[in-house]
Amino acid sequence: GQSLEQPSEVTAVEGAIVQINCTYQTSGFYGLSWYQQHDGGAPTFLSYNALDGLEETGRFSSFLSRSDSYGYLLLQELQMKDSASYFCAVIRDDKIIFGKGTRLHILP
Amino acid sequence: EAGVVQSPRYKIIEKKQPVAFWCNPISGHNTLYWYLQNLGQGPELLIRYENEEAVDDSQLPKDRFSAERLKGVDSTLKIQPAELGDSAVYLCASSSSGGEETQYFGPGTRLLVL
């Protein structure tokens, strides 16, 4: 199958840490990407994992476990501007398949 | 460096009318994608080009949708005739060849079919 599962909404407090999970069921899996999309804006690439482990880019980190078909995006020191939708996307056989997205709400 | 350019940004048409969207990818990006995004959903691939060749159009509703990338740079996506259910955001993205994990998206065209 090609299903991707991620929570539809997550709420966190400014300054805190939040983790957005993504599980996938797909054959031919190659890697997992994460994108951010603000309301009315275009999706913007955040990170990519092809190998197990943690990739860190500033306040954002992404993790992948191929054996568990699972990954997550970790956002630290949350800022109000991080309020957006976050999509995990599976790279499979030269295709990219996006999840339905997780809407992140940040409370002051 | 200029990003992916799309036009128009907004389009309102009546059902059964034709509509066309234009995309100019990032310079040097051989791969171009057209996506459809409904409200609250992730982008869904319609077609992918490698240079001027459509290498994946399996999700393109070919009875009413068509696309072209004649010179391997700009691309046009057309709907004829449009239906009410076509109302959505149409996103264009580009990447380097083999770099599908890192795509650069344009601002999209918001289509409303009345």
HADDOCK unambig.tbl for C-alpha pairs under 7 A between the chains (distance, minus, plus):
assign (segid A and resid 33 and name CA) (segid B and resid 101 and name CA) 6.08 0.50 0.50
assign (segid A and resid 41 and name CA) (segid B and resid 107 and name CA) 6.07 0.50 0.50
assign (segid A and resid 42 and name CA) (segid B and resid 105 and name CA) 5.88 0.50 0.50
assign (segid A and resid 42 and name CA) (segid B and resid 106 and name CA) 6.14 0.50 0.50
assign (segid A and resid 42 and name CA) (segid B and resid 107 and name CA) 4.96 0.50 0.50
assign (segid A and resid 42 and name CA) (segid B and resid 108 and name CA) 6.84 0.50 0.50
assign (segid A and resid 43 and name CA) (segid B and resid 105 and name CA) 6.12 0.50 0.50
assign (segid A and resid 44 and name CA) (segid B and resid 104 and name CA) 6.81 0.50 0.50
assign (segid A and resid 44 and name CA) (segid B and resid 105 and name CA) 6.88 0.50 0.50
assign (segid A and resid 45 and name CA) (segid B and resid 102 and name CA) 6.21 0.50 0.50
assign (segid A and resid 45 and name CA) (segid B and resid 103 and name CA) 6.67 0.50 0.50
assign (segid A and resid 48 and name CA) (segid B and resid 101 and name CA) 6.78 0.50 0.50
assign (segid A and resid 87 and name CA) (segid B and resid 42 and name CA) 6.95 0.50 0.50
assign (segid A and resid 91 and name CA) (segid B and resid 101 and name CA) 6.38 0.50 0.50
assign (segid A and resid 94 and name CA) (segid B and resid 100 and name CA) 6.89 0.50 0.50
assign (segid A and resid 96 and name CA) (segid B and resid 100 and name CA) 6.81 0.50 0.50
assign (segid A and resid 98 and name CA) (segid B and resid 42 and name CA) 5.57 0.50 0.50
assign (segid A and resid 98 and name CA) (segid B and resid 43 and name CA) 6.16 0.50 0.50
assign (segid A and resid 98 and name CA) (segid B and resid 44 and name CA) 6.99 0.50 0.50
assign (segid A and resid 99 and name CA) (segid B and resid 42 and name CA) 5.64 0.50 0.50
assign (segid A and resid 100 and name CA) (segid B and resid 41 and name CA) 4.65 0.50 0.50
assign (segid A and resid 100 and name CA) (segid B and resid 42 and name CA) 4.45 0.50 0.50
assign (segid A and resid 101 and name CA) (segid B and resid 41 and name CA) 6.51 0.50 0.50
assign (segid A and resid 101 and name CA) (segid B and resid 42 and name CA) 5.94 0.50 0.50
